């Protein structure tokens, strides 16, 4: 009887940890749906998924390369969710290029 209760408790704990909570997902760094709803583009495709799908380049499957791609994805979602930050970054790059040219 005790073993059955213990196994039921372990099974429910494993099941609850394997699913994500949509409420927690709304504030995640990689919430693509939230980025689209706040003004981002529907054309966003995670770079990490693109790298995983390339079969003829094994270097792109290295954990460090996938981590870098994941960080780029997070930065992209961050910028898509904050249009004024995106505008400020674009203006900064434009002014920097003008300063370098002249």
C-alpha positions in Angstrom: 0.0 0.0 0.0 2.8 2.4 0.9 4.8 1.5 -2.3 1.7 2.2 -4.4 1.3 5.7 -2.8 5.0 6.4 -3.2 5.0 5.4 -6.9 1.8 7.4 -7.5 3.5 10.5 -5.9 6.6 10.0 -8.0 4.5 9.6 -11.2 2.5 12.8 -10.5 5.7 14.7 -9.7 7.3 13.5 -13.0 4.2 14.4 -15.0 3.9 17.9 -13.5 7.6 18.7 -14.1 7.5 17.6 -17.7 4.8 20.1 -18.8 5.2 23.8 -19.0 2.9 26.3 -17.5 1.5 28.9 -20.0 1.4 31.5 -17.3 5.2 31.1 -16.7 5.8 31.0 -20.4 4.4 34.5 -20.9 7.3 36.1 -19.1 10.0 33.9 -20.6 12.9 35.3 -22.7 11.9 33.1 -25.6 8.2 33.8 -25.7 7.8 34.2 -29.4 4.0 34.4 -29.3 4.3 37.3 -26.8 6.9 39.0 -29.0 4.5 38.8 -32.1 1.6 40.1 -30.1 3.6 43.1 -28.9 4.7 44.2 -32.4 7.2 41.6 -33.5 7.3 39.8 -36.8 5.6 36.5 -37.7 8.7 35.6 -39.8 10.8 34.9 -36.7 12.4 31.4 -36.9 14.7 30.5 -34.0 18.3 30.3 -35.1 18.9 27.3 -32.8 16.3 25.3 -34.7 17.8 26.2 -38.0 21.3 25.1 -36.8 19.9 21.8 -35.5 18.2 21.0 -38.8 21.5 21.4 -40.8 22.8 17.9 -41.3 26.0 18.5 -43.3 27.7 20.8 -40.7 28.5 18.9 -37.5 30.2 21.9 -36.0 26.8 23.6 -35.7 25.6 20.8 -33.5 28.3 21.6 -30.9 26.7 22.6 -27.5 28.6 25.9 -27.4 27.3 26.9 -30.9 23.8 25.9 -29.9 24.1 28.0 -26.7 25.3 31.0 -28.7 22.3 30.6 -31.1 20.0 30.3 -28.1 21.4 33.6 -26.8 20.8 35.3 -30.2 17.2 34.0 -30.2 16.7 35.4 -26.7 18.1 38.8 -27.8 15.9 38.7 -30.9 12.8 38.1 -28.9 13.8 40.7 -26.4 14.1 43.3 -29.2 10.9 42.2 -30.9 9.0 42.7 -27.6 10.5 46.2 -27.1 10.1 48.3 -30.2 11.6 51.5 -28.6 14.7 49.6 -27.6 14.9 48.3 -31.2 14.5 51.9 -32.5 17.2 53.2 -30.1 19.6 50.5 -31.1 19.0 51.3 -34.8 19.5 55.0 -34.3 22.7 54.4 -32.3 24.1 52.2 -35.1 23.2 54.8 -37.7 24.8 57.7 -35.7 27.9 55.5 -35.1 28.2 54.9 -38.9 27.9 58.7 -39.6 30.6 59.4 -37.1 32.9 56.8 -38.6 32.3 58.1 -42.1 33.0 61.8 -41.3 
